[in-house]
Structures are given as structure tokens and as C-alpha cells.
Amino acid sequence: MGPTIFEDLASHVRVPNDGDKVFKDECPFYFETPEMENGVYICMRHFVAIGSKILRLYHEKTGCRAFLRYKIEKQYKEKEHGTQEKPKKLAIGVSGGFDLPQDVYTVTEHWSLVRLPEGDSFEIPNPEPSQSSTDTSHLKILDLPKRLATTIAFIQRAESSLLAEERANSLKAWEDDNICLISSYAMNLVQIDNGIRIPPSGWKCSRCDLKDNLWMNLTDGAILCGRRFWDGTGGNNHAVEHYEKTKYPLAVKLGTITPKGGEVFSYPEDSMVTDPKLAEHLAHFGIDIMRMQKTEKTMAELEVDANERLGEWLTLQESNHSLEARYGPGMTGLRNLGNTCYMNAVIQVLFSIPQFRSYYAYQLPIWSEEVLSQFATSSSGGSGSHQSHSLLPVDHIGLQFSKLGYGLCSGAHSWLVPNNHNNTNHPMEGPVPILPGIRPLLFRRLMGMHNTTFATKQQQDACEFLIYLLDLLDQKAKGKEHGNLHPSGVMRFGVEERLQCGLTQKVSYKTEHEWILSVPVPMEAVKNQKEIDAYEKRRIEAELNGIRLPPEDVVRPVIPIEACLSAWAETEQIADFKTPASQPPGAKTYALRCNRLTNFPSYLCIQVGRFTVGSDWLPKKLDVEIELMQKTSQSGNINNLILNGILI
């Protein structure tokens, strides 16, 4: 009976070609993965992982009968209490760095051959790690038909298509961007013989009272505090100011010096560097490098701490706040896949809009059946000889966005995290729990396929991604059974530009349709100038006394959003305008230009232009707070927003 079943299954599989890819990390219809309880079922005709929720419908629509069930089991390795330490290095898999996954838990793969609709299931042994994708020796005990054994071995040993494509799109690892080259100033550094001798400890900034983040200039031995960090911590910039005054190039961070070296920064090269003669340079000021011990975090360790706070390496812990866990429908998080916070923010905003939820999130069954019907028709139900790549559900934009919306809004991936997760004092035991949240791997892959800008792990602009995504959805993600009105219409508006010639007084009009209204920041509209002046006075007095004000005391300019909108609508005079309305055309005059909205969308997306050009012609970011409107009725401040006859 067994061989008959295997022969039947062999007639429903496709022998793979060299260019075939296996999508085995994530179901294209629901966020089901091999780590979940039921695993995934890899179609042996199309090499796509199918989740248990839609497996029967997939079988009915496509006629596919042979599947390879793929399940991953993770178990924590035993560790003694107190042996789990926080990382101290920007390194992976080395002492003091981040643990590799195999150092934290074991991974076991389980495979079984499944036939539908009967539901027959047969355990399949794992291949040896050294086996190639064409080696079927581990399957001999099952006496499988060659066609079936070849396909099973290929799927088992095939690299995840998602990982392969991500690797192809990735640049060098970020560690490669931080290699410390030998400074061009190190070998011939001039040191002043000023009699200064530096003690092995007890250092203090010579211009303030700071006793950490101290840097010693290797030319004159001056000890000064370092730069102020983005969050207000760090130093008072005295070491930088010393370089600007003296142009002495190299400084070493005190507290990082050991017999193996220390952290050296080159101001003219604006980077961390290597000083091959560091021991000699330190000895000039009485420092014996062989007797020094590390007492302070290196810049790399500080960067690890910053990345932990920002959530690049670990789940965001909000270490400075006591937060109540929230979970359930509409409160599902998106995992960071490597600088994808811009994408995650845009997606969360879009699915907070009812029209997007109704069109995509709540219509996932309709999208799934529609895509499956198209897929079944295009693949003709035959085994074929090649993978119909452009027809796979993983490449359907509407389906992937609908799946993403359902995952966020349904609450199926939102629950309370176990209390002992990532607790270094109580090592975890047993199975590795599945954490809440969504990893939108297929969606991110699809965005990168249509625009390579979003295929890498580099940070991108959220505004640019929003415009790109709305255009893509509007063009390629309109379902036949989802109504004619696409939800992006609730954000679309028209901008009419009025241009009046100063010579002839003739007027031209031009209308553009936009998703986002970009407005300037009029600094002359600051509401809290007195508070700003008072803060600046306190800050200067504190710095003179060597005191650093806490970050929470910072007073930023407050600009009302009404002022930004009014500045956008102001009439602008254009000088040296060559008018096409003169006879002959091209007479030089001036023109008056202004904009107005031709309609007001249900949801107005505003981009605040926080970047401006400084007096040195370099771009700089405005550190301001934008005060939003408190009322949306005409009885309040909204009357001030009637611009050119249209209500905003």
C-alpha cells in the first residue's frame, strides 16, 4: 500500500530546475511560519509554504496534492544562573559580544510528507548537514520513487529564497563600515615637552567638573570632556573646542587604555583611528600602557547601549519608563527587519484609517480566494517544468498588503510577552516561546522588488515610502470585488498653483494631485520666545559653572501648525521672471505665485519641512515642536486657516 501512495504523490510533484526558489519561511496568505505549532506545508509543485489555515482551500483551488510539512523546534540550552551577561562589544559570537542563535538555543527540523485530501502523513528523515540538494541517500530507507525523492531532497536542502534575496540586496555588514584605519597623523605626531605627567586615575576635565567621557590630547596632554550625544548625555564638547583652537589632531579616550591599546580619535580625519605608536605617545606624558586597565565604556560599547535603547538589537524595553503592556486587536507590533522603522510607521498609520482596514485587512478571505483562482487558472493545474514566478501569491501586492493588515488588526499576533523573556537573572528553559508581533518579510521583499531603494537595510525617508506605497497600491492592488473606490482616495487632494505675470497681469493655473502637503516652518511664528531666552540664559550660566542641564529641561521653539499652513499659502514674489505673456515672449518682470487646495481630503497628511539651509549654505535640521490644532470646528482657531477662499 505504501509504494502505491508514494507513486501517486510522485505524479503530483515537479522535479526542480536550477533556477527554482523555495519560499519556506512564511505563508503568503497568513503569517504562519515553521516555528508555529502546525508549521507550514511546502507545495511540492510550486515550492511555496502554505499555512494550515488555508491549506485545504489551496488544495481545492490548485489541485496540488503533495506537500512537505516543515516544522522548526527551538529549545533553550541550559545555562547556569548569573552566566548570562549583557553584551559589551559590537561583535557577534565572541566573548563579550552578542550570542549567536546556536549559543542560546538548539534548532531541530521536522519533516513529513503529506497527501491531500486524504491527509496521509509520513515522517521524513533529516539530511546530513554536508549533503547536497541532489543527494537522496538519507531517503533510501523509504524506498521512494526517484522523482519524489529528488524533490524532497531539493526542498530540504534549498536555501530560503527570502534569505538568498536579502543577501543579494545587502551591502557589506555594518561592522565593515567601522574599521579603524591607521591615522595619517600618528607616525609623525609632534608632542610638546611641557612637563605634564598624567596620573593612572582620578582624571577630570580641565574646563568643567566631568569625570567621565574624557579625552587626552596626544600633542599637549590636555584632558577634556567629549562630545554631547544625541540624547543629551556625554560631555560638553570641550575636547572638540580644544582641537578647533589648537588644531592638535589626535586624542585618546581615558579609561579605554589597556596593554592592547586604546580608542583614538582623529579630529581632522573625523573618525576613530589606529595609532601604532600609542604606547610611545602615552609614555611621553608618563602613562605606562602595560599597567593600564579599562575603566570606561568604549565608543563601540556606548553604541551598543544606544542601539539597545533604539531597539536595533533587542526588543524596545523603555528602560526609563514604567509602561503597561497592551495587546489585542489593533495593537500588534511590527518587528524591525533592519532599519525598517520608516516602513513600519507608515504601515501602522495606514491601517489606523478605517477605509484601509475595510478594503484590505477585513477582506483577506476575498483577496485570498481571488488570488488563488487567478493562480490556479494561470498555472493550469499541470505539473509544468518551470516555476511560474510572476504568478506566485508571494508576488501579489494586494494579497500581501491585505495579509499585513489582517495580521495587525485581528489580534492574532498580539499577546502578553512571558515575564522571564530576556531576563539575565533567570535563564530560560524549555521551548523558545513565539514572541508577539509580525515580521513582514514577504512584504518587505515585494517593496524592494518594485523599488531597489527599499530592498536594502539602509534607513529611508518615511515620506518617500508613503508616496511610493500609495502609488503602488493605487496602480496594482485594486481588487475586482472590493469596490471601485480605492481607500487611497481619502488622502488625495489637488493643489492649484496660481501664477500672475507682473507685467501683463495675466494669470495661469496649474493643478497637481498629491498625497502629502509639504509645509515650511516659519521661525518668526515662535510662541514661546520668552521661555527660550530664559532657558538659553540658564544653559550658558550652567556651562560656565561646568554643569550640564538635563535633557528634559530643554526648551524648544513651539510653532503652531496654523502658522505652517499659512506660510505655505502665502503669496510669493518671483524676481527676474521671464514672462511668456509679453509680446514678444520673454520680457523680464516679476511674478506672484500662490497655492490653494482644490479639495480637502478626509485625512490630510502633512510633512513639516524641518530642514533648512544655514548661513554657511549647509543643510541643518530645525529642532522645534509643532503645536497641533486643538479644534476642528469653525468656532475655534480654524477660521484662521481659510486660505485663498478654501477651508483647510
N, C-alpha and C positions, 0 to 999 in steps of 0.2 A: 504493500500500500504506500509505503514511504516513497519509493522511487517514482511512482505514478504522480504523486503530489509534486515532487521536485521537477519532473518533466513538464508538468502543467505550468509551474512557476517559470521555468526556463523559457517557455514560449511567450511570456509576458514581460521579459526584461530586454533591455537594449545593451548590446556589447559596446562599451565606451570607446570613444576615439581619443586621440592625444589632446585635442583642444577642449574636451569636456570639462566643465567645472561642477563641483559638488557644493551645493548650498545646504550645509548640515548644521548650522549654528542656530537658526531661528526660523520658525514657521512664517511664511509670507502673509498669513491670514490673521493669526493671533500671536501674541507674544509668548509663545511656547518654545522652550529650549530643552536641550538634552539634560540639563541639570534638574528639571522639574520631575515630579513624581512619575508621570507617564512617559517621559522622554519625548522623542519625535520619531516619526515614521518616514524614512527616506524613500521616495518613489524610485524604483529601480528602472524606470523608463526615462524619467526627466531629471533625476538626481536633485530633487528639491525636498527639503524636510517639511513634513506635514504634521501639524499638531493633532492631538486626539479629538479636539472639539469639532474639527471639520473633516476628519479622515473619511468618514462614511460618505459625505457629500462629494468629496473629491473623487472617491472611487466611483460613485454613481455617474458623475458628470464626465469623467475622463475614460472610464473603463479600465483604469490601471488596477492590477490585482496583486502585484508583487511589491512588498515593502520590506525594508530593513529597519527594524526598531533599534534606535540608538539611545542609550541611557548612560549618563555620567554620574558616578557616585563619588563624593568627596568626603573624606574623613580626616578630622584634625589629628596631627601627630601628637604624641604625648610629650609634654614639656613640664619641667618642674616649676613649682610656684616661684615667682620672682625672677625667672630667667628671661622673660620677655621684656626687652628694653626698647625705648623709643629710638628711632634712627638718629644718628649723629653725622652721617655722611651722605653726600649726594651720590650714592652708589647703590647698586642692586646686587645682592648675592654675595656681599663681602662682609667681614666683621665690622660692626658699627653702622652698616647701611640697612637698606630695606631688604626684608626677607624675600627670596624668590618663592613663588607659589609652592614649589615642591618641598620647600623647607617648612612650610606651615601645615600643609595637608597632603594626603595621598589622593591620587585620582585613579579610579577604576572604571574602565569602559565595559558596558554590557551590550551585546548584540544578539538579536534574534530575527529569524526570517518569518514574515507574516504573510498569510494569504487571505485575501478578501474576495467575496463577502463571508467565506466560511469561518474566518477567524483562527485558522490553524496557525500555530506558532512553534518554532523550532530554535533552540538555543544554538548560537554560532560561536565557535571559539575565537579568541582574540589572536591576531597575527603577532609574530615576534617584532620587536621594535626595529630590527635590522632588515626585515622583509621588505621587498619592493612591492609596488602596487600590482605587479603581474605575477607574483609568487602566490600560488594557491595551495602550497604544501600543508598549511595548517587546517585545510578543509578536507583533506583526503579521507579522514575518518567518517565523514558524512556521505561519501560516495555520490557527490553531486554531479549533474551534467556540467560539462566544461563551460558552456555558455553562462550558466547560473553562477558557477564558482568564480569565473573571471570577473563578473560584475560585482559580486560580493567583495572580493579582494580589492577591487579598484575603489569602491566606496569606503571600505575600512581604512585604507592607506592614503586616500586622497587628502590633500591639504584643504582646509577650509577655504572656500572661494573668497569669503569676506576678508580673511587674514591675508591671503595672497594679494588681493587687490589693494588692501590698505598698505601693504609693504611696498607695492609698486608705486603708490602715490606718495609715500612718505619721503621726506628728506633725511639727512643724517640725524642720528639720535641727538637730542638736545645737549647731551654731555659733550659731544664733539665741538659744540659751539663755545665751550668754555675752557678750551685748552690754554694753559698759561705758557706763552712763548717767552723766550729769553729777551729781556729788555735791552734795547739798543743803548741804554744809558748805564747798564750795570758794569761792564768791563772797564770803563774809563771814568767811573764816578769820582768826582773830586770831593774830598771830605775836609772840612775845616778843622784845624787843630786849635780848638777853643777851650780845651781843658775840661770839657763836660764829661762826667762819668755817670752812667745810668745804673741805679741800683737794680737788683734782681726782682724787686716787687715794690708795692706801695706807690705806684705811679698816679699822677693827677695831671689833668690838662693845665697847661701854664696860663691859660686865659680864662678858665672857669673852674668850677668845682667837680666836674665829671671825672669819675674814676673807672669808667668802662668805655669800650669802643675808642680806645686811644691808639694813636699812630705816632711813631717816632720817625722824624725825617732823617734819612741816612746821610745827608750832607752836613747838617749842623746839630743834630741830636735833639732838636726841639720836639717836645711831647705835646700833642694837641688832639682834641676830640675830632671824630669823623663826621660824616655827612648825616643830615637829618633824613630819616626814612620816610616812606610814603604815608605811614600811619602815625607820624609824629614822634616816634621813638628814635633812638640813635644818638647823634651828637648835635653840636651847634655849628658845624661847618668850619671850625677854626683851623683844622689841618688844610682844608681846601684854600681858605683865605691866606694861610701862610705861604702856600705854593704860589698863589696869584701875586703875592708881594715879592717873593724871593726868586721864584722860578726854580727852586731846588726840586729835582724831578721825582725821586723815589722815597717811599715811606713804608715801614714795616708795621704790621699790627701787633702791638704788645699783647702778650697773653696767648699768642698763637705760635710763639717760637719754641721749638724743640730741637734736639740734636739732628733731626731730619730736615730742618728748615723752618720757614715761617711764611706768612702771607705778605706779599709785597705788592704795592700798587704803584703804577706809573701814571703820574698826572698828565704829562704831555701825550702819552700813548692812550690814556683814558681806559685802562684795563688792568686786571690782575696780571702780573708778570712773574717770571722766574729770575732770580738773582743768583747766578752761580758763585758769586763771591760774597754771599750774605754773611758767612761766618767771619770773614775778614772785615767786612764793613761794620758788623756789630762789635768786634773786638776793638775797633777804633774808639768806641765810647765805653769800653770796659765791660762789655757783655760777653760772657763765656757761653757760647751756644750749646756746649756739651752739658752744661749744668742747668739749662732752662727747662721748665715744664709748662705744659699747656694749661692755662687757667681760664681761657675765654673762648667763646664760640668763634669759629672761623666764619668768613663770609658765606661759604658754602653751607655751613650748618644753619646760619641765620636764614638763608634762602629756603632751606628745608622747612624751617619753622613757618616762614611766610607762606610757602606752598601748602603746608598743612592747614593754616588758617584760611587760605583761599579755597581749599578743597581740591587741589590738583592731585594730591596723593591719597588723601583719606577722605572719608565722608565728613562733610562740614559738621563740626561739633558745637559751634557757637560758644567757645570756651569762656567768653566774657559775659554771657547771658544765661539766665535760667529760663529755658523755654519748655512749653508744654507740647508734647508730641501730638500732632494732628495727622489723621489718616482717614481714608474712606473715599467715596466717590468725589471726584473733582479735586482731590488733594493728593495726587500722585506725582512723585518727583521724576525727573529725567536725569539719568546718570551722565556725568561728564565723560565724553569719549576722547578727551584730549583737546582742550581749548574749544569746546563746543558750547560754551555758556551762551554765546551770541545766538546760536540756533535754538537752544533750549528756552531762552527767554522769549523769543519770537513765537515759538510753538505754544507755550503756556498762555501768552496773551491772546493768540488767535482762538484758542479753544475756550477762552473765557467769554467769547462772543456767542450768543445763542444761535445765530444763523449758521456758524461754522459747526457747532455741535449737532444741529439738526441735519445738516447736509452731509456731514461726514461721520462723526462719532456714532450717532444713533442709527445710521444706515449701513453699518458694516455688513450685516447679513445680505442686504441687497447688493452692495458692492461685490461681496464675495461670490455670490451666485452669478452675477453679471460677468465677472472676470473669468470664472470657471467655465461658463458657457462659451465665451469667446475663445478661451484657451483650448477647450475640447474640440471646438469646430476647426480651429486653425491647425491643431496637431493631428486632426482626422482620426484620432484614436488608434493609429497604427504605431508599430514599434519604431519605425524610421531608423535612419542611420546616423543622424546628427542631432545635436541639441538645438531646439528652436529657441535661441537665446532671446531674441527680441520679443518673444511671445510669452515668456515665463511670468508668472504672477509677481515675482520679485522685482520686475521692471515696470510694473503698473503704478503710475504716480497716484492716481485716485485711490486705489486699494491701499497703498502704503500709508497715505495720509489719513484715510478712514480708520485703518488699523491703529495708527498712532493716537487718533482722537478717542477711539473706544478704550484704549489702554489707559488714557489719562482720566477719562470721565466716568468709567464704570466702577472704579474702586477695586478691580480685580487684582491690581498690583500694588495695593496700599494697605499696609498693616503695621502694627507696632513692632519695632526692632527689638530683638531679645536684649535684656538688660546687660548681659555679660559680653556682648559683642565688642571686640577690640579692647577688652578690659585686661590690661597687662598684669594686674594683681591676681586675677583668677583665670588661668589658662583654660581655653575651651576644650571640650572633649566631645567625642561622638561625631555625628554627621555635621557638615558645614551647613548652616541654615541658609535658605534662599532669602536674600535681602529684598526689601520692597523697592519699588521704583522700576523704571524702564530703561533699557539700553537700546536706543533706536539705531541699531547697526545697519539694517537694510535701508532705512530711510536716509541715513547719512550717506550711505553708498550711492543711493539714487540721486541725491542732490549733487554729489561730486561727478556723477556720470554726465549730467547736463551742464555742469559748470565746474571746471577743474579748480577754480578758486576755492571751492568749498570741499575739495577732496583731501586736502592736507590737514594736519593737526595744528596749523597756524591760526592764531586769533584773527577773526574777521569782524567787519562792521555789522552790527545788528540791523541798522537801517538798510544797508545794501542787501542783506539777506532777505529782509522782509519784502522789499520790492521784487527781488528775484523770485521768491516763493509765490507771491501773489500772481505775478505774471505767468509762472509755470502752471499754477492751479487753474487759472482762468483759461489757459490755452489747452491743457492736456488732461484735466481732471474734472470734466463735466460729464456726469452720468446721465444716461438716457432716461432713467426712471426716477430722477431726483429733482425734477422741476427745471424750468427754463432759467430761473433767476439764480445766478451763481452768488454765493454768500459774499464774495469779494466786493460786490456792488455796494454793500453797506459802508464801505470805506472809500469808495471812489468819488472824486469831486472834480469839477472843472475850474481852472484858473484862467481868467481872461486878462490879457495884458493890453493896456491902452497906451498907445504911443502918439503923442501930439507934436507936430512939427512947429517949432518956434517961429519960423519964417512965414509959412502959409496958413498956420493954424489948422491944417488938415489932420485928421485922426485916422489911425489904423488900429484894428483889433485882431488879436490872435488868441485862440483858445487851446489850452493843453489839458489833458486829463491826467490826474495824479492820484497816487495812493497816500502820499505823505506831504504835509505842509512844512516846509523848512523856514523857520523864523529866526531873525537875528536877536542878539542880546543887547539892548540899549543900556549901557552902563550909566548913562545920565539919569536913568529912572530908578536908581537905588533908593529904597525906602528907609534904610537903617544907617544912614551915613554917620550919625552921632555915635551909635554903638560901635561902628567900625573904627572911628577915630579914637574912641576910648580904649578899645582893645589894642590898637597899634601902639598907643602910648604905654599901656601895661606891658606889652611884649618887649618893647625897646628897653624899658626900665628893668625888666626881668633879665634880659640878656646882658645888660651892663653889670648886673649883680651875679652873673653866672647861673641863673635859674632858667629852667625850661618850663614854659606853661604847658599843662596837659592838653592833649588833642581835643578833649571835649570842651575846652574853653574857647576854641577858635570861633571867631565871629566872621561869617561870610556875607558878602553883599546879597541882599534879598531883592529880586526883580519880579514884579507881578507879571503873570502870563499875559494880562491885558496889554501891558506895555510892549511885550514882544510882538503881539499881533498887530498893534497899532503901528509899530516900526515897520513891519512887513508891508502894511498897506499905505505907507506914506508915499507921496509923490516925489520922485527922484528926478533931478535935472541932469541931463547928459550934455556935457560940453563937447564942442568940436564935432557935432553931429552932421554928417553929410546926408542931406535930405533927398529922397527920391521924388519929392513932390514939387521941386522947383523946376523952372524952365530956363536953361536945360537942367537935367537932374544932377545932383552932386554939390549943390551950393552948401557952404559950411554955415551952420547955425547951431542952435541948441534944441533939445527935445525934452519933453516932460513925459515920464513913464510912471505908471502905477498899475497895481494888480487888484483884482477883486475875485471873489468866488462866484461861480455861476450857479452853484447849488451847495447845500450843506449836507454832508453825509451823516448817517446815523452814528457813526463812530469816526471822529476826526483824530488822525494820528499826526502828532506834531513832533518835528525834530528841532530841537533847540541848538542853534549854532554856537557851541561853546568854544570853538577855536577861532582865533583872530590872529592878525599879523601885528607883531610888536614893533617898536621904534627901530629895532635892528633888522627888520624885514624877515624875522624868523617866526614861524608859527608858535603860538602858545595857547594853552588851554585856560579858559576863564573859570576860576574856582568860585562859582556863585550858586545861590539857591534860587530856584524858580518857584514862586508862590502861585499856586493854582487858584482858580476861581472858587469861591465858596457857594455861589448861587448860579443857577442856570435859568432862572426866570427873568422876564423883562422888568421885574420890580426892583432888581438889585443892580449891581455894577455892570450887568450885561448890556445896559444902554450905552456904555462907553465903547462897546465893541461893534457898533454899527458903522461899518467901513464902506464908503462908496455906495451907500444905499442897500447893502446886503447885511443881514444879521449873521454874526458869527457866534 
